[in-house]
Amino acid sequence: MDDSELLFMPATQAAALIRRRRLSPVELTQAMLAAIDREQPRLNCFVTVLHEQAMDSARRAEQAVMEGAALGPLHGVPLHIKDQVDTADVLTTHGSAIFASNVPTRDDATAARLKAAGGILVGKTTMPEFGHKGLTDGPSFGTTRNPWDLSRTTGGSSGGAAAAVAAGLGPLGLGTDGAGSVRIPAACCGIVGLKATLGSVPWEASADTFANNVYAGPMTRTVSDAAVMLSVIAGPSERDAQSLRGPGIAPLPPGLVGGDLHGLRVGYIARACNAKVQAEMADNTLASLDALSARGAFVEEVTDAIDWMEFPGRIMYQAGFFVSCTPHLAQWHNQMDPVLLAFMERGAGFSLTQFREAQFARTQLFRTIQGLFSRYDVLVTPTLTRTALPADFDAADGQIEIEGELCGITRQGWSSYMYPFNLTGHPALTIPSGFAKDGLPTAVQLVGPWGTDMSLLRLGAILEQDRPWAQHRPPSA
């Protein structure tokens, strides 16, 4: 195999070839590390690259194969983890100078499970400081660039993972999603991203596990890879209350086992709190809906008036950063991201009454979405309102422009379909839907009832079959 075949091979295929002794984990890991070294100066998607550790792991993985040992589902497959997730004895900076020397002593549950499944950690990927915005740049590491167009953002906050997966620098990326931070960059970079049901995948780093809205999730080029990765990282952790009381992941319903979708009820949400959608993003979403209809699904537009609680959601989001980051201000103010500082300043201005009212609005939004699922089996939206923003976009006050019209700040005008489902806990999957005239990927989002993660992945796999995307590769250096 040439390097291109190795780099863009799905994880499921690589793992199968390794089990059959037709692919060497050492060869695969060497190729991946060499590609990372080539692309890192151009894309800047890694904070840490683990050359020696990864090769040691690859040699042990190869020895296990030769000895006939029991092998996990990801045995010998390179992967990377967002720099927000604790990894034992590996630098974990959270995108911040404050944690520039932070080396955890234990793995987060998700990292531990990926390693136990045989995955080979090749590095930690970039993120904005504490994951505060939907672009990936910061004073500590610079700007991470979209492999499809270096002038555009990767999205954020799991932007390094998305760029790496899209560019063939590891088929599996673990990201986190607090207001779209898996799905935004996945959409910008043309890959698959899943925010699972609240509690199905533990998030041990949450400062408030009882009111958590942050999720760890897979970022991959294929739906099958996302499904396997989800099966590895899902399950309760005693450190995460939501995972202890989570619904778990329901088995695939019989109606989705085949390709006949008669009986599937699809609700199309054309707008959330946004005023406009780029024509190609809307057209490619409708094309995805047409593909479901062609297999028998019943599709109709959701016309219900929904309070998407953008401002109350912003209150909780920015107030949270004010509370969590204020202890660092005295020492680190001059080295913190100006956008994070702006969010903190705004968060400080909200009252306790406003915060509690926002929490009440979260419950109301949950009940509203639950009501939709009494009529529909799945909801479909564009993932974003337009393709990737300029890499230097002002995430604090910049106005989203769509076809010459200014449409508000990012939460209002760009990622309006994202944050609501962090708040409601429903699973949400983004998959590529095509390309826009600017050459950048577009994406469609599927949202389901709690626990229906595998149903979403099955529908994603059907769309992947009918409207394939993984054959497309961004330009290389």
C-alpha positions, 0 to 999 in steps of 0.5 A: 500500500502507498502512504495515501491508502494507509492515511485515508483507510477507515479504522475498521478496515485497518483493524481488520487487516491488522487482525489478519496480519496483513497490515503492520501497526508499526508500518501504519503508525510510522506513516501516520507520524510522518504525515503529521510531521509534514502537515503540522507546519501547514495545518497546526492541528497538534499541540503534542505529537507522541513519536516515541510513545506511539511507536512503542505502543505500535511495536507492542501491538504488533507483538500481540498480534504475532503472539495470538493475543486477544485483540480489541476492536481498535487494536493497532489503529492510530488515534488522537485526543483533544487537548481538553481530555486528560491523558496520563503522563501526557501534556494536557493544556486545555489550549491555555498558557495556564496549563502549559505544564499540566501532565495528568496522572490518570486517563479520563475514562474515554481515553482509558477505554480507547487505549484498552480497545487497542488504539495507539495515541499519536498526539493531542489536538488543538483547541481554543482556550478552555474550548470557549469558541467555535473557532480554533486559535489562541495565543498559546498555539496560533491558528489551526487551519482548515485543510480544504482552504487554509484561509478558513477556520476548522471550526471549534472547539475540537478544530484540531481533531477535525483538521487531523481526521480530514487530512488523513492524520489519524482516522479517529479523533476524540473531541468534546462538544459543549455548544457544538464543539464536535459538530461545528468543526466536523461540518467545517472539515467534511467529516462525521461528528457525534454528540451522543445522548447526555450520559451515554458517554461519560464526561469526567471533567465536568465541574457540575456533573448534575447540570452538565452540557459537555459531551465527549464524542467521536470524529471520523471520516466514516459512519462505521468508524464513529459507531465503533468508537462510540461503542468503545467509549460509551458506558457509565463512570462513577465520576460522572453522575449523568452517566450513572443515570443515563439511558444507555444506547438503545439497540437498532430498531427492526425498521432500520435494519434494512434500507427500506425507510417506509414508516420513518417520520422525519421532521425538517427544521429549516431554521432555528434562531437564525435568519438565513441559510446559505443556498448550497447548505440548504440545497444539500440538506434538502438533497439528503432529505430527498435521499431518505424520501426515496427510501420511503421515509415520510418528510415534512417541515416542522412549523412549530414556533420554538423558543430556541433560547439563544440569549438564555443559553448564552447567559449560562455559557458566558456566566460559566466561563466567568465563574470557572476562569476568574481565579486565573485572571490576576496572574494570567490575564495578559496571556488569555484569549481576548474572546474568552476575556470578553465572554467572562466580562459579559458573564459577570454582568448577568444576575442570579435571577437571569441564570436561574431563568435560563435554567428553567428555559433549558427545561422548557426547550427539552420538553418542546423537543420531546413533544416533537418526538411524539410526531417524528422519529428523527429531526433533520437540520443543516448543521451550520448556516454556511461554510467555514468562516475566515480563520481570523473571524472575530468570535466575540462580536463579528457578524456572520455574513451570508450572501451579503446579509449580516445575520448576527453573532456566531450563536445566532447566525452560524451555529444556531442548530448546535447549542440547543441539543447540548442543552436538551441532551438529545443525540445529534450526528453531523455528516457531510452533505456535499460541497458549496461553490467555495469548495468547502464542505456542507453538512446535515445534522440528524437529531433523535430521541434520547438513547437513539444514537445507533439509529442516527448512525444507521441513518447516517450510514444510509446517507453515506451509501446514497450520497458518499463523501469519504472519497473526497480528500482535501489538497495536501502540501 
